[in-house]
Amino acid sequence: MRNKMLGNRLRQIRLELKITQEMLACSLNVSQELISQLECGKRNFNRKILTMLEDHFNVSFVEIEDLEKTKQNKIFITQHIETLLLEDLERVCEYIRLIEKARGCKHNK
């Protein structure tokens, strides 16, 4: 799952910049086959590769992972929120307010 998500993001960035796999491979001094395997999710994104890509594109792939996890959590909550009792929802809202307070966020009511 992680490799596929990162591979999709790599492909998206590369295509937005109109860079071929061959051009990216040449810039990073790796094979075009490696870039292809990464984009298809067939190869692991190790720390060295992630660092090279982050430096090359000036983007954080860790942030991308965090955004995907947040998106998945939102989907889960949306799918299950109707099954919660009002009392449970109030507890969830209170928990969110505590987190926002700890982070220094202002809660919009």
Secondary structure, 3 states (H helix, E strand, C coil): CHHHHHHHHHHHHHHHCCCCHHHHHHHHCCCHHHHHHHHHCCCCCCHHHHHHHHHHHCCCHHHHHHHHHHHHHHHHHHHHHHHCCHHHHHHHHHHHHHHHHHHCCCCCC
